[in-house]
Amino acid sequence: MKTANHESFIRFIYEQKEVVEAHRVSGEGCYHLKIKVDSQEQLNVLLNKILDYGNYTMYLSIQNIKKRNPLTTLF
């Protein structure tokens, strides 16, 4: 982050429809964002907007190994 004031970035996260999940984390980064985009162009636009708040590191999912299913009640 370019600033210690994270409120503006949190507002930004809420405004972006591509962000489907967000976590504040410990360690080197401040946030972990899960995003879903339909195109490389859409990804580039979002990443350029994120640069207004600071640098980023990007990891791409290449295969879904396990997706947790919601708990169901058996009666």
C-alpha positions as CSV (number, residue, x, y, z in Angstrom):
1,M,0.0,0.0,0.0
2,K,1.2,3.5,-0.8
3,T,-0.4,4.7,2.5
4,A,-1.3,3.4,5.9
5,N,-4.9,4.5,5.3
6,H,-6.6,1.4,4.0
7,E,-10.1,2.6,4.0
8,S,-10.0,3.9,0.4
9,F,-8.7,0.6,-0.9
10,I,-11.4,-1.3,1.0
11,R,-14.0,0.9,-0.6
12,F,-12.4,0.2,-4.0
13,I,-12.6,-3.5,-3.3
14,Y,-16.3,-3.3,-2.6
15,E,-16.9,-1.3,-5.8
16,Q,-15.2,-3.8,-8.1
17,K,-17.5,-6.5,-9.4
18,E,-14.5,-8.6,-10.5
19,V,-13.5,-9.1,-6.8
20,V,-15.4,-12.1,-5.6
21,E,-13.5,-12.5,-2.3
22,A,-11.1,-10.4,-0.2
23,H,-9.0,-11.0,2.9
24,R,-6.6,-8.9,4.9
25,V,-3.6,-11.0,5.5
26,S,-0.3,-11.0,7.5
27,G,3.1,-11.3,5.9
28,E,4.5,-9.5,2.9
29,G,1.2,-8.5,1.3
30,C,-1.7,-6.7,3.0
31,Y,-4.6,-8.2,1.0
32,H,-5.4,-11.4,-0.8
33,L,-8.0,-10.9,-3.5
34,K,-9.8,-13.6,-5.5
35,I,-11.0,-12.1,-8.7
36,K,-12.9,-13.5,-11.7
37,V,-12.6,-11.8,-15.1
38,D,-13.8,-12.8,-18.6
39,S,-10.8,-11.5,-20.5
40,Q,-7.2,-10.4,-20.4
41,E,-8.3,-6.9,-21.2
42,Q,-10.6,-6.9,-18.1
43,L,-7.8,-8.2,-16.0
44,N,-5.4,-5.4,-17.2
45,V,-8.0,-2.7,-16.5
46,L,-8.4,-4.0,-12.9
47,L,-4.7,-4.3,-12.3
48,N,-4.0,-0.8,-13.6
49,K,-6.6,0.5,-11.1
50,I,-4.9,-1.5,-8.2
51,L,-1.7,0.3,-9.0
52,D,-3.3,3.5,-7.8
53,Y,-3.1,1.9,-4.3
54,G,0.2,0.1,-4.5
55,N,2.0,-2.8,-6.1
56,Y,0.7,-6.3,-6.5
57,T,1.8,-9.8,-6.9
58,M,-0.4,-12.0,-9.1
59,Y,-0.9,-15.8,-8.9
60,L,-3.0,-17.5,-11.5
61,S,-5.1,-20.6,-10.8
62,I,-4.3,-23.3,-13.4
63,Q,-6.4,-26.1,-11.9
64,N,-9.1,-26.4,-9.2
65,I,-8.1,-29.3,-7.1
66,K,-10.8,-29.1,-4.4
67,K,-13.8,-26.9,-3.9
68,R,-15.4,-26.9,-0.5
69,N,-19.1,-27.6,-0.6
70,P,-21.5,-26.0,1.9
71,L,-22.5,-28.2,4.7
72,T,-25.8,-29.9,4.3
73,T,-28.1,-31.2,6.9
74,L,-29.3,-34.8,6.6
75,F,-32.7,-35.6,8.0
